[in-house]
Amino acid sequence: MKLLLIVNPRSGREKMRTQLLKVTEILSGAGYEITVYPTKKQGDATVRVSKITQNEFDKIVVCGGDGTLNEVITGLMLTGVKCTLGYIPSGTLNEWSSGLHISRNIPVAAADAVSGKDIDLDIGKFGDKYFSYTASFGAFTEASYSASQDIKNVLGQAAYFFEGIKSLGNIKPIHLKFSSDEKEIEGDFLFGAISNSMSVGGIVKFSESAVKLNDGMFEVMLVRNPENIIQFQTIVDGILRQDLTKDGIEFFHTKKITVSGGENVPWTLDGEYAEGKDSITVENIHSAIHLTVPQGE
């Protein structure tokens, strides 16, 4: 059996530099012939994966953060190649993997990547781009892509917090219109996320009853610009208590949604910057990828 191991050597305090030998020992011990590919720059994983052919590899294992995983998934979606993925999270947040209970312990995650069970997962398409767990805009989303890799490596998750604090004074409501089969919403919003994840930004967490990662549906959460401090407090309380029925919060499920009026609105896709457009359609691609997760999940 053949396995492509894609490694981002700079992610998450560069921890993979000291763990790579152990990881390859675990993977080869499971009977795989391994090809190791260290990424050299942003987007490199997409380029590498876009060159593989069907049946060239039995599995692709990704060692890196959510951004590296996004690049690999993008490469697979662009080529149409079907290949089971394994994920060894070694980034700063690793937000997507936490919802799947993939271990942050690198050797444990490596073992699970070749001995776990395979599940199907939905993927999002944002115009002509792809995302594995979230497309978001507004408050604090800039922090995920504005913090440099060097700062992330030194400060870890705190890097996102400090970048978010720097942007507080620049938070302004964004006027957008959202159209789906379920509903049409227009107004001024401080934050919005179209996601397939148990959490967004490490701050907004959904209850397990609210999210299914393979149901062909997104979870859409929109935070309206509060009219007063009381409504603001109500919104914050709703987010912290996972009660998304509070006044000022819009929460619903949809498989496809069009966002209008966002030509100058920056978005983040899995923590990476994406340019807004006057009108963009976000679509759920049901069961798009196969991922190996721990047996207990």
MIKOLFI-22667 format. One record per residue (C-alpha): residue in three letters; x, y, z. Coordinates in steps of 0.02 Angstrom, whole numbers, plus 50000, padded with zeros to 5 digits. Example, Ala and Ser with C-alpha at 12.3 -4.5 7.8 and 13.67 -1.06 7.14 Angstrom:
// residues 2
ALA506154977550390SER506844994750357
END
This chain:
// residues 297
MET500005000050000LYS500615017449957LEU500415033050064LEU500785051250028LEU501305060550186ILE501135079350166VAL502015089150303ASN501975107650341PRO503615109450436ARG503195127050498SER501485124150574GLY501165124950760ARG502865129650832GLU503695118550701LYS503355103250809MET503395091150660ARG505255094150637THR505605083250789GLN504155071050766LEU504315066450583LEU505395050950609LYS504175044050739VAL502705047350624THR503505038350476GLU503925023550588ILE502105022150641LEU501435023550464SER502685011450389GLY502344999450532ALA500554998750472GLY501164992050305TYR501275007850201GLU502625012750077ILE502815031350115THR503185046250005VAL503555061650110TYR503215078950040PRO503655094150148THR502735109850091LYS503805124850046LYS502545139050039GLN500695143050051GLY499695133649920ASP501065120749892ALA500025106149957THR498655109949831VAL499915109849689ARG500645093149745VAL498975084549768SER498315091049602LYS499685080949517ILE499205063849586THR498195051449485GLN496805039649535ASN497485024349627GLU499245031749638PHE499085032149828ASP497975022149944LYS497975036050074ILE498545053950099VAL499025059050276VAL499155077550315CYS500305084050453GLY499945102550481GLY498595114750529ASP496855117750462GLY497585128050319THR498675113650258LEU497205101750267ASN496175114150167GLU497515114450032VAL497515095550018ILE495625094550009THR495625108349878GLY496855098249773LEU495755082849783MET494185092549739LEU495015100849589THR495635084249518GLY494155073449566VAL495335060049632LYS494575049349770CYS495825045449908THR495555042550093LEU496305055850206GLY497145054550374TYR497485070050480ILE498855073150607PRO498455090550677SER500025100350716GLY499415118150690THR498985131950813LEU497105129950829ASN496685113550740GLU494875118350759TRP494115106250635SER494985090950705SER494425094450882GLY492615092050830LEU493085074850763HIS494055070550923ILE495675068050828SER497095068250954ARG498275083050971ASN499605070351022ILE500555067750859PRO501045049250880VAL499275044950936ALA498515054250788ALA499725045450670ALA499195028450736ASP497355033150722ALA497615039150543VAL498015021350488SER497015010950613GLY495415020950635LYS493765020050545ASP493335028950383ILE491905041450376ASP491195052750242LEU491185071550269ASP490375086350182ILE491445100050104GLY490975118050066LYS491195126849900PHE491375145749910GLY491275152049731ASP492725142749652LYS493625139349817TYR493375125549946PHE493325124750135SER493275110250255TYR492425118250404THR492005136850393ALA491795152350287SER491615167450399PHE491645186450397GLY491625200850519ALA492265202550696PHE493875193350736THR493945183550573GLU495405194050510ALA496435187950659SER496545170450586TYR497485175850431SER498335192150487ALA499405184250622SER501055178950544GLN501645160950556ASP503125166350661ILE501975174650788LYS500825159450790ASN502325148250822VAL502875158750971LEU501195163151049GLY500105148550994GLN498235151351009ALA498545167851100ALA499135175050934TYR497345174850871PHE496725183351029PHE497995197651017GLU497645200250832GLY495785200350871ILE495995213451006LYS496945224550883SER495445224150766LEU494125228450898GLY494175246850859ASN493895243350674ILE492355232450693LYS490945239750592PRO489275232250542ILE489205224650368HIS487625225750265LEU487285209350175LYS485855199250104PHE485745180350124SER484605170150012SER484245151550028ASP482795139550006GLU482455140750192LYS482425159550214GLU482995176650155ILE483855188350277GLU484525205850251GLY485285217750375ASP486825224250464PHE487915210650540LEU489445210450652PHE489895192350616GLY489335177850510ALA489875159950481ILE489335146650357SER490075131150433ASN490155112350449SER491035111550616MET490735110050802SER491525127250830VAL492055142950739GLY493585153150785GLY493795143750948ILE492485155551021VAL490795150650948LYS490415132750998PHE488885122950941SER487995109351036GLU488175091750967SER486305091150935ALA486425106350820VAL487785100050703LYS487955084650593LEU489545084250488ASN488835072950353ASP487025078250328GLY487265088550170MET486845104450265PHE487805119550328GLU487525128150494VAL487305146850464MET487515158750610LEU487325177450589VAL487555190450726ARG486585206350695ASN487255223450742PRO486495226050915GLU485335240850938ASN485895243851117ILE486995236951256ILE485595225851321GLN485415216951154PHE487305215451144GLN487345206851314THR485935195451259ILE486915190251104VAL488505186851203ASP487525176751331GLY486715166451192ILE488395162351112LEU489205157551278ARG487725146751330GLN487525139051156ASP485775146151148LEU485655152650971THR483815157350985LYS484245173751072ASP483705190250997GLY485035196550876ILE485655179150825GLU485075170750666PHE485415152050658PHE484785139850528HIS485285125350415THR485435125450227LYS486315116150087LYS486555131449977ILE486565150050008THR486935165749908VAL487735180849990SER487445197649906GLY488245214649933GLY489935208949995GLU491105215049860ASN492295223449985VAL492015211250129PRO493515200150172TRP493095182150216THR494105168450295LEU494035150550232ASP494745138350360GLY495805152450430GLU496445158950263TYR495955175150176ALA494665174850036GLU494105189849935GLY492285194649945LYS491185197349793ASP489585206849758SER488695190049746ILE489385173149794THR488575156249812VAL489115144349950GLU488635126149920ASN488765110350024ILE489555095749931HIS488855080550021SER490045066350069ALA491435074149966ILE492905066550060HIS493345050850156LEU494265053550319THR494995041250444VAL494535045650623PRO494845036850791GLN493875020550812GLY492915027050961GLU492085041050861
END
